[in-house]
Each structure stands twice: as C-alpha cells, then as structure tokens.
C-alpha cells in the first residue's frame, strides 16, 4: 500500500461540498491534500482474449487471482441471459 490518505469522515463526506472529489483532476487532488491509491489494471474485459459480456454489472474478488463477474441482463428485455463468470487470472482460465 502506498501513503494514500483516508478521506472517511473528512470534508469529502459532505454532500454540500462542491466540486465533488470525483470531479477533481490529479493536480486539484494534490492541492487539496488528497493522495489517491495507485491503481494497477488487472483485467481489461474489453481487450481480453476471452469473450466477456459487453455490460458487466458486478465484480467480486475471491482471492488467489480469482474474480467473479456478472453481466447486466437488462431485466431480460432484450433476451439477454444472466451470465456468471469466474476467472482465474493466474492460470488464464474461465469457469
């Protein structure tokens, strides 16, 4: 973990705060004393060799490189079936 700060119970929890934290760019974050976590791309479902559904709605990490992904079936309006996919990123497998 890097030295990112915890913003829980800070001014960023206030609804009246404007602009919202999500609206700030990197420079504005720094000038407001916010250092975000460093992100690392683990899985790009749009560029994967696997054929993931276009509209993923839920993601959960199981540990040991395994992820569960669930698509958005739009309430079945377009005959889209719910798909639950378990990935093993360490071994490049789908279940």
N, C-alpha and C positions, 0 to 999 in steps of 0.2 A: 504494500500500500504506500502511496506517496503521502505527502504532507497536506492533502486536501483538507479543507475545513468542514466542520459540521454546521449546517445552517439551520438545524432544528431549533425552534424557539427563538429565531432571530427576526430581524425586520422583514425578512423574506417570507415569513409566515403570515404577514398582514395582507389581507385582501385589498386594502386601500393602497398598497404600495404600487407605484407606477413609475417607470415601466416595471413589468414583472421580470423576475430573474431570467425566465426563458427567452425574454426579448433582448437580452444583453449579448453583445459580442465579446470576444476574448479580452479586448482592451478595457471595455466597460466593467467586465467582471473583476479584472485586476485592480482597477481604480476604486472599486467598491470593496476591496479586501477579500474577494472570493477566489479561491483556487480550486478549480474542479478536479475530479478524479481524472486520471489518464485513461483513455479508452483504447481497447485493442479489439479489432474486428476478429471475431471467432468464426462466424458463418455468414456468408453472403448468399441468401437464398435465391436472389435474382441471377447470380453468376455461378451457381453451383452446378456440378456435373449431374446432380440429382434433379428430378422434375418436381420441385415443390409447388404447392398451390400458389396462385397469384396473391391471394388475400389471406395472409396469416393473421390470426386474431389473438392467439395465446402462445406463450413460450414459457417453459419451466426448465430449470437446470436440475438434473438428477445427481450430478457429481460424476467424477471419473470420465469426463468428456461426453457424457450422455445428455441429450436435450430432448424434450417433448415439445412438438409443435402442433397446433390445432388451427385449421383454417376457418374462415368466416363463410358459413354456408348461406348467408342472406336469408335465413328462415326458410330455405328450400324453395324460394320464389322462382329461381331460375334452374331448378332441378340440380343444384349444387349439393353434393353429398358431403357430410362431415367427414374429414379425414384426420386421424390422429397418427402422427408420425413420430417415431423415436429414432433419434440419430445417435450414432456412436462416432464422434468426430476423431477419436484416437485411431480407430480402425477403418474409418470411412465406410460405415455400413448404415443401412436404414432397416427398421423393423416395422 
